[in-house]
Amino acid sequence: MKSQVLQTPIEYLKGVGPQRATLLRQELGVATFQDLLHLFPNRYIDRTQYHKISGLNAAVTDVQVIGKLISVKTIDQKRGKRLVARFEDETGSMELVWFRGHKWVKQSLETHKDYVAFGRVNHFNGTFSIAHPELELLQTHQAQRRSALQPLYPSTEKLGKSGLSNRVLGQLVAHLLEEHAKTFDETLPDALLERLKLIHKSEALISIHFPESQTKLRQALYRLKFEELFYIQLQLVRKNLINKHKIKGYPFPQVGDIFNEFYHRLLPFELTQAQKKVLREIRQDLGSNAQMNRLLQGDVGSGKTVVAFMSLLLAIDNGFQGCLMAPTEILSVQHFNELSKWANLLNINIKILTGSTKASKRNVLLEQLKQGEIHCLVGTHALLENRVQFKNLGLAIIDEQHRFGVAQRSKLWHKNEHPPNVLIMTATPIPRTLAMSVYGDLDISIIDALPPGRKPIKTVHRRDANRLKVFRFVRDEIGKGRQVYMVYPLIQESQALDYKDLMDGYESISREFPSPNFQISIVHGQMKPEDKDYEMNRFIQGQTQIMVATTVIEVGVNVPNASVMVIESAERFGLSQLHQLRGRVGRGADQSYCILMSGDKLSEDAKKRLETMVATNDGFEISEVDLKLRGPGDLMGTQQSGVLQLKIADLIKDGETLKIARSYAIELLKSDPQLAQEQHRKVRDTLKAILQFKNIWNYIS
């Protein structure tokens, strides 16, 4: 269908008009022909099957029965009236019931005529009935039925009450297809249709609404899912290629003395193969003239920091400055302390800038930075201030970037004539299908192995009844000189949620582990930053054995001596959060433990989460389960879920289709980056239409 026709307001479709158009816009977001065409059915009902009344049973849900209307009567009830019709076939009788609109229904019914009744069957007092059935004269039914599989469209109560039933929606779609099916534009190249054995666009759209068979439906689903994912990937891959072509980065042509000195003489451990592979990918990016835009994924403790440091050394070796920005002061300090150990050995000038850096120190630091005397600056959002000016920023590393807004991140890009090379790090494993969609315009590196010598964390699930045994175990670990985290989901008691809150927990822990034998820190989000830092530092320095906290310790605490993580009301946490919390232990050479405490009543999802945590330490495996349980929008958060508002494809179920779509998008753009060839005209025109009409596929971001 021509793009302009697709944008026609829905009121101009036969059978709609202004009143229905308003309802469709308000209830289903259907404002144009395009929107109605992409209001895909939720499911289908096989209308080739007809039931006999004597064969009905309570297990059957949606049924279709051919019979005669014998009688129709209105019955008074406590509230209002109901209309009841006796419906018979040669095997028995049942009731058809209406609770609304009975005057109109009664006028439209003709007794002793053959009808087809369709709807959900109920069984009460030995009688079967259908409430508000779809009722059609048998003669009309046989003449009009276009599809063996009847589509069931999304609906609302308001639409139902206003007469916009499923049947009416189907009729509107049928009108649209009848009037315009011949003008559908094909959007995919002939060669691609042939290679993947895809049906044409017009056939797919007709078959998705009115499939003649299960085979036709499968073909239509695959064709439309592939197309949706293909155009999303085409835009993301194209953006990546355009960035590489247009946005000049600072090339780092040489691997210099500082890098080699660190790698060959000072590196205190052997890099894993995964770390070496990622470093090669980063070096390749930094050796080109294009700006690097790379996402580095690595599970908790996989060794991302040393890769980040060695990337900074490549910048310094080539005469550039680097920076590392983290979302919290605690995490910034942790990064600074770790990088300083290595930087000091190489006489590299590394400094930290946060909100709490004193003004006198800040002024000196900013001047040194501007003069190029500081090689590397670590910090929080403070790095984004206009006063912070680098002499020549060549590499910006952002940790847990999803915690920064787009406008914030872009400030870093404008501190130079050219934007710096960018390395984004995350310890939150992202399922591959999600990464391809949300970060599809970035190059992705993954560190998928832990450094040698790291012992896997032992994870167990314990009920409240086992609490005394858990406390005994904690006491034994403290007796060995270890430290313990105890994490709670809430800060104050909630009447709506029967979970242990932090303060109640702190009091019971204090009774169980009394001073002076035990010292306890407490940390939560409502504390003043200086109080929080004081308590955190006491634990880091080993002055306290137990840290009672909320999830503020999820990211940013590195205490190798902490060997036990107890998570209270673990059923309350998401999988990703549980995995991040568990990653706070297991950072030293000792065996570490994660104990998931819960009540006895658990939902199926909660059971699945806890079972997954006990079964595996693999963050990517956990993220795949999390994606299935929560869905892509919830997983990424609202800010980044726009690209995930898919109309027909499903990132969880259609991962293989997504991979195929991305591979074909890459192949096509490598052979014809400008889409200038005649064989790619359909793709070029479709992309142009997507950009021209922002809602042409409102699911493409």
C-alpha positions in Angstrom: 0.0 0.0 0.0 1.4 3.4 -0.8 2.8 5.2 2.3 0.5 8.2 1.8 -2.6 6.0 1.7 -1.5 4.3 4.9 -1.6 7.6 6.7 -5.3 8.2 5.9 -7.3 9.0 9.1 -9.3 5.9 10.2 -12.6 7.8 10.1 -12.4 7.7 6.3 -12.6 3.9 6.2 -16.1 2.5 5.2 -18.0 1.6 8.4 -16.0 3.8 10.8 -17.0 7.5 10.9 -16.1 10.2 13.5 -17.7 8.5 16.6 -16.1 5.1 16.1 -12.8 6.7 15.0 -12.6 8.5 18.4 -13.2 5.2 20.2 -10.6 3.4 18.2 -8.0 6.1 18.8 -8.7 6.2 22.6 -9.0 2.5 23.2 -6.6 0.9 20.8 -4.4 3.7 19.5 -5.8 3.1 16.0 -5.7 6.5 14.2 -4.9 5.6 10.6 -5.3 2.8 8.0 -1.7 1.9 8.9 -2.6 1.4 12.6 -5.6 -0.8 11.8 -3.6 -2.9 9.3 -1.1 -3.6 12.1 -3.7 -4.3 14.8 -2.7 -8.0 14.6 -4.9 -10.7 16.1 -4.0 -11.9 19.6 -5.0 -15.5 18.7 -7.2 -17.5 16.3 -10.2 -19.8 16.7 -10.7 -22.7 14.4 -14.1 -22.1 12.9 -14.0 -25.3 10.8 -15.3 -27.2 13.9 -19.0 -27.5 14.7 -20.2 -29.0 18.0 -23.4 -30.9 18.7 -25.2 -29.8 21.8 -25.2 -33.4 23.3 -21.4 -33.5 22.9 -20.7 -30.3 24.9 -18.8 -30.7 28.2 -17.4 -28.4 30.8 -13.8 -28.8 29.5 -14.7 -27.2 26.1 -14.4 -23.4 26.0 -15.1 -21.7 22.7 -17.7 -23.6 20.7 -19.6 -23.2 17.4 -23.1 -24.8 17.1 -25.6 -24.9 14.3 -29.2 -24.9 15.4 -32.6 -23.2 15.5 -33.9 -20.5 17.7 -37.0 -22.0 19.3 -38.1 -19.2 21.7 -36.9 -15.8 23.1 -38.1 -14.4 26.4 -37.1 -11.5 28.8 -36.6 -12.5 32.5 -36.6 -10.1 35.4 -33.7 -10.4 37.9 -32.5 -8.5 41.0 -30.7 -5.9 38.9 -32.2 -5.3 35.5 -33.3 -8.0 33.0 -31.7 -10.7 30.9 -32.8 -12.1 27.5 -32.8 -15.9 27.2 -33.2 -17.8 23.9 -33.7 -21.6 23.7 -31.4 -23.0 21.0 -31.8 -26.5 19.6 -30.2 -28.9 17.2 -31.2 -32.5 16.5 -29.3 -33.8 19.6 -30.5 -31.4 22.4 -31.1 -27.8 23.5 -29.1 -25.1 25.3 -29.6 -21.4 26.3 -28.2 -18.2 24.7 -28.2 -15.4 27.2 -27.8 -11.6 26.9 -27.4 -9.3 29.9 -27.0 -6.1 27.9 -28.7 -4.6 24.8 -31.6 -7.0 25.0 -34.1 -4.7 23.3 -31.9 -4.4 20.2 -30.9 -8.1 20.3 -34.6 -9.2 20.6 -35.7 -7.1 17.6 -32.9 -8.7 15.5 -33.7 -12.3 16.3 -36.0 -14.5 14.2 -37.4 -17.7 15.7 -37.4 -21.0 13.8 -34.5 -19.9 11.6 -31.2 -21.7 11.3 -28.3 -19.9 13.1 -24.7 -20.4 13.9 -24.0 -19.6 17.6 -20.4 -19.0 18.7 -19.0 -18.2 22.1 -17.7 -19.4 25.4 -19.8 -22.2 26.9 -20.9 -22.3 30.5 -22.5 -25.1 32.5 -24.9 -24.5 35.3 -27.6 -26.7 36.8 -27.3 -29.3 34.1 -27.8 -26.7 31.3 -25.2 -25.4 28.9 -25.4 -21.8 27.8 -23.4 -19.1 25.9 -23.5 -15.5 27.2 -23.5 -12.8 24.5 -22.9 -15.2 21.7 -21.8 -14.2 18.2 -25.0 -15.1 16.3 -25.3 -15.3 12.6 -27.9 -16.7 10.2 -26.5 -19.9 8.8 -27.1 -18.7 5.2 -25.1 -15.4 5.9 -22.4 -17.4 7.8 -21.8 -19.7 4.8 -21.7 -16.8 2.4 -19.4 -14.5 4.4 -16.9 -16.7 6.1 -13.5 -15.9 4.7 -11.2 -17.7 7.0 -11.2 -21.1 8.7 -9.2 -19.5 11.5 -11.2 -16.6 13.0 -9.0 -13.8 14.3 -9.5 -12.5 17.9 -8.4 -8.8 18.1 -7.3 -6.8 21.2 -10.3 -5.2 22.8 -11.6 -3.3 25.8 -14.8 -3.3 27.8 -15.7 0.2 26.4 -15.4 -1.0 22.8 -17.6 -4.0 23.5 -20.3 -1.8 25.1 -20.1 0.5 22.1 -20.8 -2.2 19.5 -17.2 -2.4 18.3 -17.1 -6.2 18.8 -14.4 -8.5 17.6 -16.7 -9.3 14.6 -17.0 -5.6 13.7 -13.2 -5.1 14.0 -12.8 -8.0 11.6 -15.2 -6.5 9.2 -13.3 -3.2 9.2 -10.1 -4.9 8.5 -11.8 -6.9 5.7 -13.0 -3.6 4.2 -9.5 -2.1 4.3 -8.0 -5.2 2.6 -10.7 -5.3 0.0 -10.3 -1.7 -0.9 -6.5 -1.5 -0.9 -4.9 -5.0 -1.0 -3.9 -4.4 -4.7 -1.9 -1.3 -3.8 0.3 -2.9 -1.1 4.0 -2.1 -1.7 6.5 -5.0 -1.4 9.2 -3.8 1.1 11.9 -6.6 0.7 14.2 -7.2 -2.3 13.2 -10.1 -4.6 16.5 -11.8 -3.9 15.8 -11.9 -0.2 12.3 -13.2 -0.7 13.7 -15.9 -2.9 16.6 -16.9 -0.5 14.4 -17.1 2.6 11.3 -18.4 0.8 9.2 -15.5 2.1 5.7 -14.9 0.9 4.9 -11.4 -0.5 3.8 -8.5 1.7 0.2 -8.4 0.4 -0.3 -12.2 0.9 1.2 -11.9 4.4 -1.1 -9.1 5.5 -4.2 -10.9 4.2 -3.1 -14.2 5.8 -2.3 -12.7 9.2 -5.9 -11.4 9.5 -7.8 -14.1 7.6 -5.6 -17.3 7.3 -6.9 -20.1 5.2 -4.9 -22.7 7.1 -2.3 -23.1 9.8 0.4 -23.3 7.1 -0.6 -19.9 5.6 -0.7 -18.4 9.1 2.9 -19.7 9.9 4.2 -18.2 6.6 2.5 -14.8 7.3 3.9 -14.7 10.9 7.4 -15.4 9.8 7.4 -13.0 6.9 6.0 -10.1 9.0 8.3 -10.9 12.0 11.3 -11.0 9.8 10.4 -7.7 8.1 9.9 -5.9 11.4 13.2 -7.1 12.9 15.0 -6.6 9.6 14.1 -2.9 9.4 15.0 -2.3 13.0 18.4 -3.9 12.5 18.9 -2.2 9.2 18.5 1.2 10.9 20.8 0.2 13.8 23.5 -1.3 11.6 23.3 1.7 9.2 23.7 4.1 12.1 26.8 2.3 13.2 28.3 2.4 9.7 27.4 6.0 9.2 29.0 6.9 12.6 32.2 5.1 11.6 32.2 6.8 8.2 31.2 10.3 9.3 32.4 10.7 12.9 36.1 10.9 13.0 37.7 9.6 16.1 41.2 10.0 17.4 43.3 7.2 16.1 45.8 5.6 18.4 48.2 4.0 15.9 50.9 2.8 18.2 51.0 0.3 21.1 53.6 2.2 23.0 56.1 1.8 25.9 53.7 2.4 28.8 51.3 -0.3 27.5 54.1 -2.8 26.9 55.8 -2.0 30.2 52.5 -2.8 32.0 51.5 -5.8 30.0 54.9 -7.6 29.9 56.4 -6.6 33.3 53.9 -5.2 35.8 50.6 -7.1 35.1 50.3 -9.2 38.3 48.3 -12.0 36.6 47.7 -13.7 33.3 44.8 -12.3 31.3 42.1 -14.7 30.4 41.6 -15.6 26.7 38.3 -13.6 26.8 40.1 -10.5 28.1 42.8 -10.8 25.4 40.1 -11.2 22.7 38.3 -8.0 23.9 41.6 -6.1 24.0 42.3 -7.1 20.4 38.9 -5.8 19.4 39.4 -2.5 21.3 42.9 -2.1 19.8 41.5 -2.6 16.3 38.9 0.1 16.9 41.4 2.5 18.3 43.8 1.9 15.4 41.3 3.2 12.8 40.2 6.7 12.0 36.6 6.1 13.0 35.3 6.8 16.5 35.1 3.7 18.7 31.6 3.0 20.1 31.9 -0.3 21.9 29.9 -1.9 24.7 31.9 -4.2 27.0 29.8 -6.7 28.8 31.3 -8.8 31.6 29.9 -10.6 34.5 30.7 -9.4 38.1 34.3 -10.1 38.7 35.2 -11.0 35.1 38.1 -8.4 34.9 36.6 -5.5 33.0 38.6 -2.9 35.0 42.0 -4.1 33.9 40.8 -4.1 30.2 39.6 -0.5 30.8 43.0 0.5 32.3 44.9 -1.0 29.4 42.6 0.8 27.0 43.5 4.0 28.8 47.2 3.2 28.4 46.7 3.0 24.6 45.3 6.6 24.8 48.1 7.9 27.0 50.8 6.2 24.8 49.5 8.2 21.8 49.5 11.5 23.7 45.8 11.7 24.7 44.0 11.9 28.0 41.4 9.4 29.3 38.5 9.5 31.7 36.4 6.9 33.5 32.9 8.0 34.7 30.9 6.0 37.2 27.3 6.5 38.5 28.1 6.7 42.2 30.9 8.2 44.4 31.5 4.9 46.0 32.1 3.2 42.6 34.2 6.1 41.4 36.5 5.8 44.5 36.7 2.0 44.0 37.8 2.4 40.4 40.2 5.2 41.4 41.8 3.1 44.1 42.2 0.1 41.8 43.6 2.0 38.8 45.9 4.1 41.1 47.7 0.9 42.2 48.8 0.3 38.6 49.1 3.9 37.5 51.6 4.8 40.3 53.9 2.0 39.1 54.0 3.7 35.6 54.2 7.3 36.8 50.8 8.1 35.3 49.1 11.1 36.8 45.6 9.9 37.8 43.1 12.0 39.7 39.5 11.7 41.0 36.8 14.3 40.8 33.4 13.9 42.6 30.8 16.1 44.1 32.6 16.0 47.5 36.0 17.2 46.1 36.9 20.4 48.0 36.9 23.6 46.0 40.6 24.4 46.6 41.6 21.0 45.4 39.1 21.1 42.5 40.5 24.4 41.1 44.1 23.0 41.0 42.9 19.8 39.5 40.9 21.6 36.7 43.9 23.7 35.8 46.2 20.6 35.6 43.6 18.8 33.5 43.3 21.8 31.0 47.1 21.9 30.7 47.3 18.2 30.0 49.3 17.4 33.2 46.6 14.8 34.3 46.6 11.7 32.1 43.5 10.1 33.5 40.5 11.5 35.4 38.1 9.2 37.3 34.8 10.6 38.6 31.0 10.8 38.8 28.6 13.2 37.1 31.0 15.9 38.2 33.0 15.2 35.0 30.2 16.6 33.0 30.4 20.1 34.4 31.2 22.9 31.9 34.2 23.9 34.0 35.8 20.5 33.4 38.0 21.0 30.3 40.5 18.5 29.0 43.4 19.4 26.8 42.8 16.4 24.5 40.4 13.8 25.7 40.9 10.7 23.5 39.0 8.0 25.4 35.9 8.1 27.6 35.0 5.0 29.5 31.5 4.9 31.1 30.6 2.3 33.7 27.0 1.2 34.0 25.9 3.8 31.4 22.2 3.0 31.7 22.3 5.1 35.0 23.2 8.2 33.0 20.8 10.1 30.8 21.5 10.7 27.1 21.9 14.4 27.5 24.4 13.8 30.3 26.5 11.5 28.2 26.5 13.8 25.3 28.2 16.5 27.4 31.3 14.3 27.4 31.3 14.2 23.6 31.5 18.0 23.4 34.6 18.6 25.4 36.7 18.2 22.3 36.7 19.2 18.6 36.0 15.6 17.8 34.1 13.3 20.1 36.4 10.9 22.1 36.5 7.2 21.5 33.8 5.6 23.8 33.9 2.4 25.8 30.8 1.6 27.7 31.1 -1.1 30.5 28.3 -3.0 32.2 28.3 -5.8 34.8 24.7 -6.4 34.0 24.6 -9.3 31.5 22.3 -8.5 28.7 20.6 -11.3 26.7 22.0 -11.4 23.2 18.7 -10.7 21.5 18.2 -7.7 23.7 21.7 -6.4 23.2 21.2 -6.6 19.4 18.1 -4.5 19.7 18.9 -2.0 22.4 22.6 -1.6 21.6 22.5 -2.7 18.0 24.3 0.5 16.8 27.3 -0.3 19.1 30.0 -2.9 18.6 29.7 -5.5 21.4 32.5 -7.2 23.3 31.9 -9.9 26.0 34.2 -11.2 28.7 32.5 -14.5 29.3 35.1 -16.2 31.6 36.2 -15.5 35.2 39.9 -15.2 36.1 41.6 -18.4 37.2 41.6 -19.2 40.9 38.2 -17.7 41.5 36.0 -20.1 43.4 32.3 -20.2 42.3 30.0 -18.8 44.9 27.9 -21.5 46.6 24.3 -20.4 46.6 21.5 -21.9 48.8 17.9 -21.2 49.4 16.7 -21.3 53.1 13.2 -20.7 54.6 12.6 -18.6 57.7 12.4 -21.8 59.8 16.2 -22.3 59.1 17.1 -18.9 60.4 18.9 -20.1 63.6 21.1 -22.5 61.5 21.9 -19.6 59.1 22.9 -17.4 62.1 25.1 -20.2 63.4 26.9 -20.4 60.0 27.4 -16.6 59.9 28.9 -16.7 63.4 31.3 -19.5 62.3 32.4 -17.4 59.2 33.0 -14.3 61.3 35.0 -16.6 63.7 37.3 -17.3 60.7 37.9 -13.6 60.3 35.4 -13.1 57.4 32.8 -10.4 56.9 29.1 -10.7 56.1 26.5 -8.7 54.2 22.8 -8.9 55.2 20.5 -7.2 52.6 16.9 -6.2 53.1 14.4 -5.1 50.4 12.6 -2.3 52.4 13.7 0.6 54.6 10.5 1.0 56.6 7.7 -1.4 57.4 5.0 -1.6 54.7 1.5 -2.7 55.7 0.9 -3.9 52.1 3.9 -6.1 52.0 4.6 -8.6 54.7 8.4 -8.4 54.5 11.1 -7.9 57.1 12.2 -4.3 56.9 15.7 -3.0 57.5 15.3 -1.5 60.9 13.6 -4.5 62.3 16.3 -6.6 60.8 19.0 -4.4 62.3 17.6 -4.8 65.7 17.3 -8.6 65.5 20.9 -8.8 64.1 22.1 -6.6 66.9 20.5 -8.9 69.5 21.9 -12.0 67.8 25.4 -10.5 67.3 25.8 -8.2 70.4 28.7 -5.8 70.9 31.5 -5.7 71.9 32.1 -9.1 70.3 30.6 -8.0 67.0 30.5 -4.6 65.2 27.7 -3.8 62.7 27.4 -1.2 60.0 24.1 0.0 58.6 23.6 1.6 55.2 20.5 2.6 53.3 19.4 5.1 50.7 17.8 7.7 53.1 21.1 8.3 55.0 23.2 11.5 54.3 26.0 10.7 51.9 28.7 11.4 54.5 27.1 9.1 57.0 26.7 6.4 54.3 30.4 6.8 53.3 31.5 6.6 57.0 29.6 3.3 57.6 30.7 1.9 54.2 34.4 2.7 55.0 34.2 1.1 58.4 33.2 -2.1 56.7 35.8 -1.8 53.9 38.5 -1.3 56.5 37.4 -4.3 58.5 36.3 -2.4 61.6 32.8 -4.0 61.4 32.0 -7.6 60.6 28.4 -7.3 59.5 27.0 -4.8 56.9 23.2 -4.5 57.2 22.0 -2.7 54.1 19.4 -2.2 51.4 20.4 -2.6 47.7 22.7 0.5 47.8 25.5 -2.0 48.0 24.3 -3.7 44.8 27.0 -1.9 42.8 30.2 -0.4 44.1 31.6 -2.2 47.1 34.7 -4.4 46.7 35.6 -6.1 50.0 37.7 -9.3 49.2 37.3 -10.3 52.9 33.5 -10.5 52.7 32.5 -14.1 52.1 28.8 -14.3 53.0 25.8 -12.6 51.4 22.5 -13.1 53.2 19.5 -11.8 51.2 16.4 -11.4 53.2 13.0 -11.8 51.5 14.9 -12.9 48.4 11.6 -13.6 46.6 11.1 -9.8 46.6 14.1 -9.1 44.3 14.5 -9.5 40.6 16.9 -12.0 39.1 19.3 -9.4 37.9 19.3 -7.7 41.3 20.0 -11.0 43.1 22.9 -11.7 40.8 24.4 -8.3 41.3 24.1 -8.6 45.0 25.7 -12.0 45.0 28.6 -10.5 43.1 29.6 -8.4 46.1 31.1 -11.6 47.6 33.5 -14.1 46.0 36.2 -11.4 45.4 38.9 -13.0 47.5 40.6 -16.4 47.6 38.2 -17.9 50.2 35.1 -19.9 49.4 32.1 -17.5 49.4 28.4 -18.1 50.0 25.1 -16.5 49.1 22.1 -17.4 51.3 18.6 -16.6 49.9 16.1 -16.3 52.7 12.4 -16.5 51.9 9.0 -17.2 53.5 7.1 -20.4 52.7 4.6 -19.0 50.3 6.2 -18.4 46.9 4.7 -17.5 43.5 5.8 -19.6 40.5 8.0 -16.8 39.2 9.6 -16.4 42.6 10.4 -20.1 42.8 11.9 -20.0 39.3 14.1 -17.0 40.2 15.4 -18.7 43.4 15.9 -22.0 41.6 17.9 -20.3 38.9 20.1 -18.5 41.4 20.9 -21.8 43.1 21.5 -23.6 39.9 24.0 -21.3 38.1 26.5 -18.5 38.6 26.5 -17.6 34.9 25.1 -14.1 34.5 24.2 -14.5 30.9 22.2 -17.7 31.6 20.4 -15.8 34.4 19.7 -12.8 32.1 18.0 -15.1 29.6 15.7 -16.5 32.3 15.1 -13.0 33.5 14.1 -11.9 30.0 11.6 -14.8 29.8 10.1 -13.9 33.2 9.9 -10.1 32.9 9.9 -9.3 29.2 12.2 -6.8 27.4 10.6 -3.5 28.5 10.8 -4.2 32.2 14.4 -5.6 31.8 15.8 -2.5 30.2 13.6 0.1 32.0 11.3 2.6 30.4 14.0 4.9 29.0 15.4 2.3 26.7 12.4 0.2 25.9 11.2 2.3 22.9 13.0 0.1 20.4 11.3 -2.9 22.0 7.7 -1.9 21.4 7.3 -4.6 18.7 4.0 -5.1 16.9 4.4 -8.8 16.0 7.9 -10.1 16.7 8.8 -11.2 20.2 12.4 -10.9 21.3 12.1 -13.9 23.6 10.5 -16.3 21.1 12.0 -14.9 17.9 15.7 -14.7 18.8 16.7 -16.9 15.9 14.7 -14.7 13.4 16.4 -11.6 14.9 19.9 -13.1 14.3 19.0 -13.9 10.7 17.5 -10.5 10.2 20.6 -8.8 11.5 23.0 -10.9 9.5 21.0 -10.0 6.3 21.0 -6.3 7.2 24.8 -6.4 7.7 25.3 -8.2 4.4 23.1 -5.9 2.4 24.7 -2.7 3.8 28.2 -4.0 3.3 27.5 -4.7 -0.4 25.5 -1.4 -0.9 26.0 1.1 2.0 24.0 3.9 0.3 21.2 1.5 -0.9 21.8 3.0 -4.3 21.5 -0.1 -6.4 18.2 -0.7 -8.3 17.8 -4.1 -6.7 17.6 -2.4 -3.3 15.1 0.3 -4.3 12.3 -1.2 -2.3 14.4 -1.1 0.9 15.5 2.5 0.1 11.9 3.6 -0.4 10.7 1.8 2.8 13.4 3.4 4.9 12.6 6.8 3.4 8.9 6.2 4.3 9.8 5.2 7.9 11.7 8.4 8.3 9.1 10.5 6.6 6.1 9.1 8.5 7.4 8.5 12.0 4.4 6.2 12.8 4.6 4.1 9.6 5.8 1.3 11.8 5.5 2.9 15.2 7.4 0.0 16.6 10.6 1.0 14.8 12.5 3.5 17.0 
